[in-house]
């Protein structure tokens, strides 16, 4: 957000005006699915979903795998600490 405001104010940062900083839709869907049904999505599912995301989006191989795996592990740890859906 700050970069976008600076981009409007200063022409040196003009390439950041139209830059969007959104998370991948697949990560959002898997996070919501994990929160809705905690036991159905195993932790290893981050590997194939991240691999598909890397191949589809053109990102460096391993970035989506790391993102999906870390979010699933973090959600699992939060679920163990705060069991709100059990």
Long-range contacts (C-beta under 8 A, 24 or more apart in sequence): 24-53, 24-57, 24-64, 24-67, 26-52, 26-53, 26-64, 26-68, 27-53, 27-67, 27-68, 27-71, 30-68, 30-71, 30-72, 31-71, 31-75, 34-72, 34-75, 34-76, 35-75, 35-85, 38-75, 38-79, 38-85, 38-86, 41-72, 43-69, 43-72, 43-73, 43-76, 45-72, 46-70, 46-71, 46-72, 46-73
